[in-house]
Amino acid sequence: QVHLVESGGGLVQPGGSLRLSCAASGSIFSINNMGWYRQAPGKQRELAAHITLDLSTRYADSVKGRFTISRDHAKNTVYLQMNSLKPEDTAVYYCYARVLDYDYWGQGTQVTVSS
């Protein structure tokens, strides 16, 4: 079992920044990939960013150049630094951790970009 706790969401003006954190606990030695999905109202959940055990990263085209995902193995935490935020980034952001073929999910954190 893996338990994920997210933090760092909130309300920010367009052009602003936020950093999301996701701390993992439990069977952390079994975690492979981690990342962030997001779901905007009325839309399907989509991958925002992904990071592997060896720290390779992948981003959605819509966030490339603005978002940076990172991972601290010592703290069992993954981060999502979000810069130059746009109103279309408004969504609930969910952290996930993959163990073999199973994905564990956090409870989600709301990010709202609005003036």
Buried (B, 14 or more C-beta within 10 A) or exposed (E): EBEBBBBBBEEBEEEBEBBBBBBBEBEBEEBEBBBBBBBBEEEEBEBBBBBBEEEEBBBBEEBEEBBBBBBEEEEBBBBBBBBEBEEEBBBBBBBBBBBEEEBBBBEBBEBBBEE
